[in-house]
């Protein structure tokens, strides 16, 4: 099973809550990963949106092209 297959049940764009659930970490840690650019996120309004691809790259430690 590849890293990407582990996330098949999730949308391509994730919320902070999704990332919390997937990684088993707290909200503040998710924000820290965003602020330190370990996770790519945009903030089109009030809430951050995180790319699933960015999360896969973070978890696997490999850039996906």
N, C-alpha and C positions, 0 to 999 in steps of 0.2 A: 504494500500500500504506500503510495507516495504521500508527501506532505500535503499536497493539494487535495487528495481524496479525503483526508480527515475533515476538511471543511466544506464538503459538498452540500451539506444541509443548510449552509448559511448563504445569504445573499452576497453579491459582489461588493456591496457597500455595507459596512458594519457601523453600529452605534457603539458608544462607549460601554453601554450595558452588555452588548454582544461580546466585546473584547474581554470585559471582566469575566463573563461566564466561560468563555473559551480558555482563557489563561488561568482562571482561578485566582485572580488578583483583585485588589481594591481599586476603586475609582481614582484615587490620587496617583496610584502607580500607572494607570493608563494615561492620565494627563502628563505624568513625567515622561513616559515613552514618547508621547506626541511632542512635548516641548523640547526634548533632546533629539528629536528627528529620527528616533529609532523606528517609529511608525509614521507613515505618511498619512496625513489627515487634512481635510479641508473643513472650513467652518462657514457654510453658506448662510447661516442664520444664527440661532442661539446655540445649536448643538454641533459638535464635531461629527464628521463622517470619516470613517477609516476604510481604506482600500483593503479588501480581503487579500489581494496579492501582497501588499505591504506586510500584513500579518504573517502570511506564509513565509515570506523572506525573513522576517524577524525570528520566527520559530525555527526555521531550518538553517538559518545563518548563511543562506545562499541567495544570490541575486537571480531572479527568474526573468528570462528574456523571451 
